[in-house]
Amino acid sequence: MLAKPFEKPVRVWVGLGFPRQLNTVADAYQFVTEWCGNSPEQRAAIRACKAALTGDVDAETARGVFVAFARRKDILFEGENALPYQTTEYDPTLQH
């Protein structure tokens, strides 16, 4: 199996709000197979990654299915400076 790089990496939130960059189909496959659960989106992402690794579909098809999984699970890192639960509103009650 070859790494099969994505044209554009996928970034996801892991752990306590740390971004992780996935550069290849193999990265995405490892991530999705280690994810707890058994949702239809997860199974679709696993199938798509396997198909890309064997050459049955291209890497960008697998990337699209993986992005749909990550978005559904609310772990897709979108934006250059995005933070989980980031807000631009000022809240004086949050001051120390």
Rosetta blueprint (number, residue, H / E / L):
1 M L
2 L L
3 A L
4 K L
5 P E
6 F E
7 E E
8 K E
9 P E
10 V E
11 R E
12 V E
13 W E
14 V E
15 G L
16 L L
17 G L
18 F E
19 P E
20 R E
21 Q E
22 L E
23 N E
24 T E
25 V H
26 A H
27 D H
28 A H
29 Y H
30 Q H
31 F H
32 V H
33 T H
34 E H
35 W L
36 C L
37 G L
38 N L
39 S L
40 P H
41 E H
42 Q H
43 R H
44 A H
45 A H
46 I H
47 R H
48 A H
49 C H
50 K H
51 A H
52 A H
53 L H
54 T L
55 G L
56 D L
57 V L
58 D L
59 A H
60 E H
61 T H
62 A H
63 R H
64 G H
65 V H
66 F H
67 V H
68 A H
69 F H
70 A H
71 R H
72 R H
73 K L
74 D L
75 I L
76 L E
77 F L
78 E L
79 G L
80 E L
81 N L
82 A L
83 L L
84 P L
85 Y L
86 Q L
87 T L
88 T L
89 E L
90 Y L
91 D L
92 P H
93 T H
94 L H
95 Q L
96 H L
